[in-house]
């Protein structure tokens, strides 16, 4: 029972992070599209790549815990 509670909390936190990252990614993509300065655009592209990588990590974590919860 305790495992399920921790698992649910991890899934909930992962979903919250995913939601925020999706918003940050969208805002960053919009900023990149309107940015005229190449240096700033490149910097934002680096940030975007980092956020996408981080998003993938939270997505994997969320999926792993969903599988564990169904197996419990």
N, C-alpha and C positions, 0 to 999 in steps of 0.2 A: 504494500500500500504506500509506504514512504517513497519507494522508487517511482511510482506513478506520479506522486505529488511533485517531486523534483523534476521529473521528466516534463510534466505539464508546465512548470515554471520556466524551464529551459525553452520549450516550444513557444511559450507566450513571449518571452524576452526576444527570441530569434525573430518572431513575426514583427515585433515592435521595431527592431533594428532594420529589418527588411523594408518596412513601410517608410521609415525615415530615410534610409539610403535611396529608395526609389524617388522620393521627393528631392533629395539633394542632387541625385543624378540628373533628374529632369531640369532642375534649375541651372545646373552647371552646363548641360547641353544647350539650353537657351542662351546662356551667357556667352558660350563659345561661338554660337551662330551669329551673335551680334558684335563680337569683339573684333576690332580692326588691328589691334596691336599684336604682331606675330609672337612676341615674347610672352605676353599675357595669355594668348590663346594656347601656346605650347605648355605653359605652366598649368593652365586649366585642363588640358588634355591629360597631363600627368596625374592630376588630381582625380579626373574622371576614371582613368585606368585603375587607380588605387581603390576608388569606391566600388567599381565593378568587381574587382577581385574580392574585396571585403564582402560584398553582397553574395557572391558565389559561396563564400565560406559559411555565411549565415544560412543560406539556402540548403547547403549540404547538411549542416548541423540540424536544422529544422526537420529535414527529410529523415535523417538517421533516427532522431528521437520519435518521429511519427511511427517508424517501423518498430522501434523498441516498445512503444506503447501498445501497439496492436499485438505484439508477441507476449506481452505481460499478462 
